[in-house]
Amino acid sequence: MGIFDKAKDLAGQHSDQVDGLVDKGGDMVDERTGGKFAGQVDQGQDFVKGQYREGEVPPADVPPADAPPAEAPPADAPPAP
């Protein structure tokens, strides 16, 4: 068992405490970005929480960790038909 497996097991055993830390980190990001990325931060929080909770599956709208980031169209691009 590697160090990351041990960390994941410990986080799962103390999920209520880790949830608070994940929420606090997300709140700090929201505060520093003025809430500009609140949706993405919430998705990230849900994904992280799903990683250490036993048997819990992250929401379907959260992309896999190895997925490339979604690209936004240029600001001056015409709307898609």
The first five atom37 places (N, CA, C, CB, O) and aatype in JSON, in Angstrom:
{
  "aatype": [12, 7, 9, 13, 3, 11, 0, 11, 3, 10, 0, 7, 5, 8, 15, 3, 5, 19, 3, 7, 10, 19, 3, 11, 7, 7, 3, 12, 19, 3, 6, 1, 16, 7, 7, 11, 13, 0, 7, 5, 19, 3, 5, 7, 5, 3, 13, 19, 11, 7, 5, 18, 1, 6, 7, 6, 19, 14, 14, 0, 3, 19, 14, 14, 0, 3, 0, 14, 14, 0, 6, 0, 14, 14, 0, 3, 0, 14, 14, 0, 14],
  "atom_mask": [
    [1, 1, 1, 1, 1],
    [1, 1, 1, 0, 1],
    [1, 1, 1, 1, 1],
    [1, 1, 1, 1, 1],
    [1, 1, 1, 1, 1],
    [1, 1, 1, 1, 1],
    [1, 1, 1, 1, 1],
    [1, 1, 1, 1, 1],
    [1, 1, 1, 1, 1],
    [1, 1, 1, 1, 1],
    [1, 1, 1, 1, 1],
    [1, 1, 1, 0, 1],
    [1, 1, 1, 1, 1],
    [1, 1, 1, 1, 1],
    [1, 1, 1, 1, 1],
    [1, 1, 1, 1, 1],
    [1, 1, 1, 1, 1],
    [1, 1, 1, 1, 1],
    [1, 1, 1, 1, 1],
    [1, 1, 1, 0, 1],
    [1, 1, 1, 1, 1],
    [1, 1, 1, 1, 1],
    [1, 1, 1, 1, 1],
    [1, 1, 1, 1, 1],
    [1, 1, 1, 0, 1],
    [1, 1, 1, 0, 1],
    [1, 1, 1, 1, 1],
    [1, 1, 1, 1, 1],
    [1, 1, 1, 1, 1],
    [1, 1, 1, 1, 1],
    [1, 1, 1, 1, 1],
    [1, 1, 1, 1, 1],
    [1, 1, 1, 1, 1],
    [1, 1, 1, 0, 1],
    [1, 1, 1, 0, 1],
    [1, 1, 1, 1, 1],
    [1, 1, 1, 1, 1],
    [1, 1, 1, 1, 1],
    [1, 1, 1, 0, 1],
    [1, 1, 1, 1, 1],
    [1, 1, 1, 1, 1],
    [1, 1, 1, 1, 1],
    [1, 1, 1, 1, 1],
    [1, 1, 1, 0, 1],
    [1, 1, 1, 1, 1],
    [1, 1, 1, 1, 1],
    [1, 1, 1, 1, 1],
    [1, 1, 1, 1, 1],
    [1, 1, 1, 1, 1],
    [1, 1, 1, 0, 1],
    [1, 1, 1, 1, 1],
    [1, 1, 1, 1, 1],
    [1, 1, 1, 1, 1],
    [1, 1, 1, 1, 1],
    [1, 1, 1, 0, 1],
    [1, 1, 1, 1, 1],
    [1, 1, 1, 1, 1],
    [1, 1, 1, 1, 1],
    [1, 1, 1, 1, 1],
    [1, 1, 1, 1, 1],
    [1, 1, 1, 1, 1],
    [1, 1, 1, 1, 1],
    [1, 1, 1, 1, 1],
    [1, 1, 1, 1, 1],
    [1, 1, 1, 1, 1],
    [1, 1, 1, 1, 1],
    [1, 1, 1, 1, 1],
    [1, 1, 1, 1, 1],
    [1, 1, 1, 1, 1],
    [1, 1, 1, 1, 1],
    [1, 1, 1, 1, 1],
    [1, 1, 1, 1, 1],
    [1, 1, 1, 1, 1],
    [1, 1, 1, 1, 1],
    [1, 1, 1, 1, 1],
    [1, 1, 1, 1, 1],
    [1, 1, 1, 1, 1],
    [1, 1, 1, 1, 1],
    [1, 1, 1, 1, 1],
    [1, 1, 1, 1, 1],
    [1, 1, 1, 1, 1]
  ],
  "atom_positions": [
    [[0.86, -1.18, 0.0], [0.0, 0.0, 0.0], [0.89, 1.23, 0.0], [-0.97, 0.0, 1.23], [1.77, 1.38, 0.85]],
    [[0.66, 2.1, -0.97], [1.46, 3.31, -1.09], [0.97, 4.42, -0.18], [0.0, 0.0, 0.0], [-0.06, 4.3, 0.48]],
    [[1.73, 5.48, -0.15], [1.41, 6.62, 0.71], [0.07, 7.26, 0.32], [2.53, 7.66, 0.65], [-0.67, 7.72, 1.19]],
    [[-0.22, 7.3, -0.99], [-1.48, 7.91, -1.41], [-2.67, 7.05, -1.03], [-1.48, 8.15, -2.92], [-3.74, 7.58, -0.7]],
    [[-2.51, 5.74, -1.06], [-3.57, 4.85, -0.62], [-3.84, 5.03, 0.87], [-3.22, 3.39, -0.92], [-4.99, 5.04, 1.31]],
    [[-2.77, 5.18, 1.63], [-2.93, 5.4, 3.07], [-3.63, 6.73, 3.34], [-1.55, 5.37, 3.77], [-4.51, 6.82, 4.21]],
    [[-3.24, 7.76, 2.59], [-3.87, 9.07, 2.77], [-5.36, 9.01, 2.41], [-3.17, 10.13, 1.9], [-6.19, 9.6, 3.1]],
    [[-5.68, 8.29, 1.34], [-7.07, 8.16, 0.93], [-7.88, 7.42, 1.99], [-7.17, 7.43, -0.42], [-9.01, 7.8, 2.29]],
    [[-7.3, 6.36, 2.57], [-7.97, 5.62, 3.62], [-8.22, 6.5, 4.85], [-7.15, 4.38, 4.02], [-9.31, 6.49, 5.43]],
    [[-7.2, 7.27, 5.24], [-7.36, 8.16, 6.39], [-8.41, 9.23, 6.12], [-6.03, 8.81, 6.74], [-9.21, 9.54, 7.0]],
    [[-8.4, 9.78, 4.92], [-9.4, 10.8, 4.58], [-10.8, 10.21, 4.63], [-9.12, 11.39, 3.18], [-11.73, 10.86, 5.09]],
    [[-10.95, 8.96, 4.16], [-12.25, 8.3, 4.21], [-12.73, 8.06, 5.63], [0.0, 0.0, 0.0], [-13.92, 8.15, 5.91]],
    [[-11.8, 7.76, 6.52], [-12.16, 7.52, 7.92], [-12.56, 8.81, 8.64], [-11.0, 6.87, 8.65], [-13.29, 8.77, 9.62]],
    [[-12.08, 9.93, 8.15], [-12.36, 11.23, 8.77], [-13.0, 12.17, 7.76], [-11.07, 11.85, 9.35], [-12.65, 13.35, 7.69]],
    [[-13.94, 11.64, 6.99], [-14.51, 12.4, 5.88], [-15.19, 13.69, 6.32], [-15.49, 11.55, 5.13], [-15.18, 14.68, 5.58]],
    [[-15.79, 13.7, 7.5], [-16.46, 14.93, 7.95], [-15.46, 16.06, 8.14], [-17.22, 14.67, 9.24], [-15.76, 17.2, 7.82]],
    [[-14.29, 15.75, 8.66], [-13.26, 16.78, 8.85], [-12.66, 17.2, 7.51], [-12.15, 16.26, 9.78], [-12.42, 18.39, 7.29]],
    [[-12.43, 16.24, 6.63], [-11.85, 16.55, 5.32], [-12.84, 17.36, 4.49], [-11.45, 15.27, 4.58], [-12.44, 18.26, 3.75]],
    [[-14.13, 17.04, 4.6], [-15.16, 17.81, 3.88], [-15.06, 19.29, 4.24], [-16.57, 17.28, 4.21], [-15.16, 20.16, 3.38]],
    [[-14.87, 19.56, 5.52], [-14.76, 20.95, 5.96], [-13.55, 21.65, 5.35], [0.0, 0.0, 0.0], [-13.63, 22.82, 4.98]],
    [[-12.44, 20.93, 5.24], [-11.24, 21.51, 4.63], [-11.43, 21.76, 3.14], [-10.04, 20.59, 4.85], [-11.0, 22.78, 2.61]],
    [[-12.08, 20.81, 2.46], [-12.34, 20.98, 1.02], [-13.26, 22.18, 0.81], [-12.98, 19.69, 0.42], [-13.03, 22.99, -0.09]],
    [[-14.3, 22.29, 1.63], [-15.22, 23.43, 1.52], [-14.51, 24.75, 1.8], [-16.4, 23.26, 2.48], [-14.73, 25.74, 1.11]],
    [[-13.65, 24.75, 2.82], [-12.91, 25.97, 3.17], [-11.98, 26.37, 2.04], [-12.12, 25.76, 4.48], [-11.87, 27.56, 1.72]],
    [[-11.31, 25.41, 1.43], [-10.43, 25.72, 0.3], [-11.21, 26.28, -0.88], [0.0, 0.0, 0.0], [-10.78, 27.24, -1.51]],
    [[-12.36, 25.68, -1.17], [-13.2, 26.17, -2.26], [-13.72, 27.57, -1.99], [0.0, 0.0, 0.0], [-13.78, 28.4, -2.9]],
    [[-14.09, 27.83, -0.75], [-14.56, 29.17, -0.38], [-13.45, 30.21, -0.56], [-15.06, 29.19, 1.07], [-13.71, 31.33, -0.98]],
    [[-12.21, 29.82, -0.23], [-11.09, 30.73, -0.38], [-10.85, 31.05, -1.86], [-9.81, 30.13, 0.26], [-10.59, 32.2, -2.22]],
    [[-10.94, 30.03, -2.71], [-10.78, 30.26, -4.15], [-11.89, 31.18, -4.66], [-10.79, 28.92, -4.93], [-11.62, 32.11, -5.41]],
    [[-13.13, 30.91, -4.25], [-14.26, 31.76, -4.66], [-14.04, 33.21, -4.23], [-15.58, 31.23, -4.06], [-14.31, 34.14, -4.98]],
    [[-13.54, 33.39, -3.0], [-13.32, 34.73, -2.48], [-12.24, 35.46, -3.29], [-12.92, 34.67, -1.0], [-12.39, 36.64, -3.63]],
    [[-11.17, 34.76, -3.59], [-10.05, 35.41, -4.29], [-10.35, 35.65, -5.77], [-8.8, 34.56, -4.18], [-9.75, 36.54, -6.38]],
    [[-11.27, 34.89, -6.34], [-11.62, 35.08, -7.75], [-12.92, 35.85, -7.91], [-11.73, 33.73, -8.46], [-13.4, 36.04, -9.03]],
    [[-13.49, 36.3, -6.81], [-14.74, 37.04, -6.87], [-15.91, 36.18, -7.31], [0.0, 0.0, 0.0], [-16.9, 36.69, -7.84]],
    [[-15.82, 34.88, -7.11], [-16.9, 33.96, -7.49], [-16.98, 33.7, -8.98], [0.0, 0.0, 0.0], [-17.93, 33.08, -9.46]],
    [[-15.99, 34.17, -9.73], [-16.01, 34.05, -11.18], [-16.02, 32.58, -11.64], [-14.79, 34.77, -11.78], [-16.59, 32.26, -12.69]],
    [[-15.41, 31.72, -10.87], [-15.32, 30.3, -11.23], [-16.06, 29.41, -10.24], [-13.86, 29.88, -11.31], [-15.67, 28.26, -10.02]],
    [[-17.11, 29.92, -9.64], [-17.83, 29.2, -8.58], [-18.33, 27.84, -9.05], [-19.0, 30.03, -8.08], [-18.24, 26.86, -8.31]],
    [[-18.85, 27.75, -10.27], [-19.34, 26.47, -10.78], [-18.24, 25.44, -10.9], [0.0, 0.0, 0.0], [-18.42, 24.28, -10.52]],
    [[-17.1, 25.86, -11.43], [-15.98, 24.94, -11.58], [-15.42, 24.54, -10.22], [-14.89, 25.57, -12.43], [-15.02, 23.39, -10.03]],
    [[-15.38, 25.48, -9.28], [-14.89, 25.18, -7.94], [-15.8, 24.16, -7.27], [-14.79, 26.47, -7.1], [-15.32, 23.23, -6.63]],
    [[-17.11, 24.34, -7.41], [-18.06, 23.4, -6.82], [-17.89, 22.0, -7.41], [-19.5, 23.89, -7.03], [-17.94, 21.0, -6.7]],
    [[-17.69, 21.94, -8.73], [-17.46, 20.65, -9.37], [-16.19, 20.0, -8.84], [-17.39, 20.8, -10.89], [-16.15, 18.79, -8.59]],
    [[-15.16, 20.79, -8.68], [-13.9, 20.27, -8.15], [-14.05, 19.76, -6.73], [0.0, 0.0, 0.0], [-13.5, 18.72, -6.37]],
    [[-14.8, 20.49, -5.92], [-15.04, 20.06, -4.55], [-15.79, 18.72, -4.53], [-15.84, 21.12, -3.77], [-15.43, 17.82, -3.78]],
    [[-16.82, 18.6, -5.36], [-17.58, 17.36, -5.42], [-16.7, 16.2, -5.88], [-18.78, 17.51, -6.36], [-16.81, 15.09, -5.36]],
    [[-15.83, 16.47, -6.85], [-14.95, 15.42, -7.36], [-13.99, 14.96, -6.27], [-14.18, 15.92, -8.58], [-13.79, 13.76, -6.07]],
    [[-13.38, 15.91, -5.57], [-12.42, 15.56, -4.52], [-13.11, 14.76, -3.42], [-11.77, 16.83, -3.92], [-12.58, 13.76, -2.95]],
    [[-14.29, 15.2, -3.02], [-15.02, 14.48, -1.98], [-15.35, 13.05, -2.42], [-16.3, 15.23, -1.61], [-15.32, 12.13, -1.6]],
    [[-15.66, 12.87, -3.69], [-15.96, 11.53, -4.2], [-14.75, 10.63, -4.23], [0.0, 0.0, 0.0], [-14.9, 9.41, -4.28]],
    [[-13.56, 11.2, -4.21], [-12.34, 10.4, -4.28], [-12.06, 9.65, -2.98], [-11.16, 11.28, -4.62], [-11.49, 8.55, -3.02]],
    [[-12.44, 10.2, -1.86], [-12.1, 9.54, -0.6], [-13.31, 8.93, 0.11], [-11.43, 10.52, 0.31], [-13.15, 8.26, 1.13]],
    [[-14.49, 9.15, -0.41], [-15.67, 8.53, 0.19], [-15.87, 7.15, -0.41], [-16.94, 9.41, -0.02], [-15.91, 6.99, -1.63]],
    [[-15.99, 6.17, 0.43], [-16.15, 4.78, 0.0], [-17.45, 4.58, -0.76], [-16.1, 3.83, 1.2], [-18.53, 4.91, -0.28]],
    [[-17.33, 4.02, -1.95], [-18.5, 3.63, -2.73], [-19.31, 4.79, -3.29], [0.0, 0.0, 0.0], [-20.34, 4.56, -3.93]],
    [[-18.88, 5.99, -3.08], [-19.64, 7.13, -3.58], [-19.1, 7.53, -4.95], [-19.57, 8.33, -2.59], [-17.89, 7.64, -5.14]],
    [[-19.98, 7.74, -5.87], [-19.6, 8.1, -7.23], [-19.76, 9.6, -7.4], [-20.46, 7.32, -8.28], [-20.78, 10.16, -7.01]],
    [[-18.75, 10.27, -7.98], [-18.9, 11.71, -8.2], [-20.03, 12.0, -9.18], [-17.59, 12.32, -8.71], [-20.37, 11.13, -9.98]],
    [[-20.61, 13.18, -9.14], [-21.69, 13.52, -10.06], [-21.27, 13.33, -11.52], [-22.14, 14.96, -9.84], [-20.1, 13.45, -11.86]],
    [[-22.25, 13.02, -12.36], [-21.97, 12.72, -13.77], [-21.4, 13.91, -14.52], [-23.23, 12.26, -14.46], [-20.69, 13.72, -15.51]],
    [[-21.68, 15.12, -14.08], [-21.21, 16.29, -14.81], [-19.77, 16.68, -14.47], [-22.11, 17.45, -14.54], [-19.26, 17.68, -14.99]],
    [[-19.11, 15.9, -13.6], [-17.72, 16.16, -13.27], [-16.85, 15.36, -14.22], [-17.41, 15.81, -11.79], [-16.94, 14.13, -14.24]],
    [[-16.0, 16.03, -15.01], [-15.16, 15.29, -15.96], [-14.08, 14.49, -15.22], [-14.5, 16.26, -16.95], [-13.71, 14.85, -14.1]],
    [[-13.57, 13.42, -15.84], [-12.5, 12.66, -15.21], [-11.27, 13.54, -15.0], [-12.14, 11.43, -16.07], [-11.06, 14.52, -15.71]],
    [[-10.46, 13.18, -14.02], [-9.29, 13.98, -13.68], [-8.31, 14.12, -14.84], [-8.58, 13.39, -12.49], [-7.6, 15.12, -14.93]],
    [[-8.27, 13.13, -15.73], [-7.31, 13.18, -16.82], [-7.9, 13.79, -18.1], [-6.81, 11.79, -17.12], [-7.25, 13.78, -19.14]],
    [[-9.12, 14.32, -18.02], [-9.75, 14.95, -19.19], [-9.12, 16.31, -19.45], [-11.29, 15.1, -18.97], [-8.8, 17.04, -18.51]],
    [[-8.93, 16.66, -20.72], [-8.36, 17.99, -21.02], [-9.36, 19.07, -20.64], [-7.98, 18.11, -22.52], [-10.57, 18.83, -20.67]],
    [[-8.87, 20.25, -20.27], [-9.79, 21.33, -19.9], [-10.63, 21.77, -21.09], [-9.02, 22.52, -19.32], [-10.16, 21.78, -22.23]],
    [[-11.85, 22.14, -20.81], [-12.74, 22.62, -21.87], [-12.26, 23.99, -22.32], [-14.23, 22.68, -21.38], [-11.86, 24.83, -21.5]],
    [[-12.3, 24.21, -23.62], [-11.86, 25.49, -24.14], [-13.07, 26.37, -24.43], [-11.01, 25.3, -25.41], [-14.06, 25.92, -25.02]],
    [[-12.97, 27.6, -24.02], [-14.05, 28.56, -24.28], [-13.83, 29.17, -25.65], [-14.12, 29.67, -23.16], [-12.69, 29.37, -26.07]],
    [[-14.92, 29.49, -26.36], [-14.75, 30.14, -27.67], [-14.21, 31.55, -27.46], [-16.1, 30.19, -28.45], [-14.44, 32.16, -26.42]],
    [[-13.5, 32.08, -28.44], [-12.99, 33.46, -28.31], [-14.13, 34.43, -28.1], [-12.18, 33.86, -29.56], [-15.25, 34.22, -28.56]],
    [[-13.84, 35.49, -27.4], [-14.88, 36.48, -27.06], [-15.49, 37.11, -28.31], [-14.3, 37.58, -26.16], [-16.66, 37.5, -28.29]],
    [[-14.72, 37.23, -29.39], [-15.23, 37.88, -30.58], [-15.8, 36.89, -31.61], [-14.14, 38.7, -31.21], [-16.12, 37.28, -32.73]],
    [[-15.93, 35.61, -31.23], [-16.47, 34.59, -32.14], [-17.97, 34.76, -32.28], [-16.13, 33.17, -31.64], [-18.65, 35.08, -31.3]],
    [[-18.51, 34.55, -33.47], [-19.98, 34.64, -33.64], [-20.66, 33.47, -32.94], [-20.37, 34.66, -35.14], [-20.05, 32.41, -32.79]],
    [[-21.9, 33.65, -32.51], [-22.6, 32.57, -31.82], [-22.79, 31.36, -32.75], [-23.97, 33.06, -31.3], [-22.96, 31.5, -33.96]],
    [[-22.76, 30.18, -32.14], [-22.95, 28.95, -32.91], [-24.4, 28.84, -33.36], [-22.55, 27.7, -32.08], [-25.3, 29.23, -32.62]],
    [[-24.63, 28.33, -34.58], [-26.02, 28.23, -35.09], [-26.82, 27.19, -34.37], [-26.03, 27.93, -36.56], [-28.0, 26.99, -34.68]]
  ]
}
